[in-house]
Amino acid sequence: MTGTTYPELAAAQACLRLLHTARAALSDPVSPQTAALLAVPIADADEALRRAGLAGNEASLLNRVYDLAPLPSPARAESVR
């Protein structure tokens, strides 16, 4: 990782958990319970972003997320196609 602090790492992880939870919740037919399933991961991500100073700073947040799972290099991306 490139200088990512623990709070930034925690925020990136919380956002990835929210993403995975949202994908799972929205893959089924949306029901009134869907919002309830997302309430806790949204609150966790919001709090983690606030603690890390990343709330409202999407560019820095995405850099931290990419630190967790770097994009494939152009050579690897071409070989996957």
Protein Blocks (a to p, Z undefined) as FASTA:
>chain_A
ZZiafklmmmmmmmmmmmmmmmmmmmpccdfklmmmmmmmmmmmmmmmmmnopgoplklm
mmmmmmmmccddfklmmmmZZ
